[in-house]
C-alpha cells in the first residue's frame, strides 16, 4: 500500500492538470461571445417625438412709406422762414416755409382795385341797358371785363396763399434742402423737403409668379388665415431676428408680373404707431399656413439622399436591428427637417455612426451626441 504522502504528491499534479483543462475550455467558450460583442457597432440615436407645429411661409421684403410727398414751391420768391424741425412729425396743412409775400400782396391790392372798378362799371351798365341808354355790346364788354378782373383777383389771392408753403400730408418730414434767403421757383425740380407717412407702413415682398399662384390657392382653400376678402394675416420678423409686435395684412389684388424676372411684388400693410419701422429696412413677412398637431421633425444629421435625390433614414427597430426608410421632406425648420412620410412617433433615428452600419445589421443604440437643441419651432418656407 502506497505511503499517504506519496499519494498526495501524485494527486496534486492531476488536480492542476484538470484545472488547467477547465480554464482552457471556459476561455474557448467565451471567445465567440466576446468577439460577437466586439463586432456590434455603437450608434447614436434620437427618439422622434410628434409635436404641435405651426406652418409658416417666409417672404423677405423691404419697408416703404405708406405715402410720400415732396414739398415744392408754387410761386417764385425768397425764403423768409423755415417753420419746422427736421425729422419731426407734421400735420397736413401745417405751414412749413414762408416765402416773401410783398410782391404778391401788392399784386392782390391792384387786382382788388381793378375788380372793384370793373364790377362797378358792369353794374352801372346793367341799369342803363334796362333803360336802353347803352348798347347791348357795351354792356357785354363791361361784363367780360368784370369777369376778367374777378379771375385776376382770385389768382392774386391764390399766389399770396402759396407764399405759405404747407404740408400736403401727415407724416415725418426730413431735412430741409433750402434755408432762409434761398431763391425758390415755381416748378423747380429739387424738392424743398420730403414728408413720409410711416403709420401705417408698407412691406413690399417680391415672389416668383408660381409661388403667388400657390399662395392664392392656399388662401382660397383656407390654409392661410384670412383677413377680409383676398387678404391674409401676416406677421413680421425684423432683421435682428426679433418679432414685430403688430400683425399686418397682405393684399393679393392689383399685382402684375415683371416680364424680365417673372416675379411679382406683393404689398403688406402694418400698423407702425411708434415709428419702429423705417423705410428701407429689410424684414421677413410670415404667413401662417396652419398648424399640425402631430408633426415629425427629424434632425438633419439623420437624413441622407441617394444619387437619385431620394431622402432616406436609418432607424433602429425594437430588436436593435437597422432598418432603411424612404422619407418625404417638406421643408427645413432650423436644424431639422419636417417629415411628411416615412418616420413615426417613437422611431429611433440614427444620427451618429451612419457610415459604419448597413440595413439589417445588429447595433447598440446610445443617445446621440451630435444633435443640438432645435433651432426653431415654426416652419418657414421661403
Secondary structure, DSSP 4 states (H G I P E B T S, - for coil): ---HHHHHHHHHHHHHHHHHHHHHHHHHHHHHHHHHHHHSEEEEEEE---EEEEEEEEEEEEEEEEEEEEE--SS-EEEEEE-S-TT-EE-TT-EEEEE--HHHHHHHHHHHHHHHHHHHHHHHHHHHHHTT-S-HHHHHHHHHHHHHHHHHHHHHHHHHHHTEEE-SSSEEE---S--TT-EE-TT-SS-SEEEEEEEEEEEEEEEEHHHHHHHHHHHHTT-S-B-STTEEEEEEE-TTSPBPSS-EEEE-SS--B-TTT-EEEEEEEE--TT--S-TT-EEEEEEEEEEEEEEEEEEGGGEEE-TT--EEEEEE-TTSBEEEEE-EEEEEETTEEEEEES--TT-EEEEE-GGG--TT-BEEEEE-SS-PPPS-SEEEE-
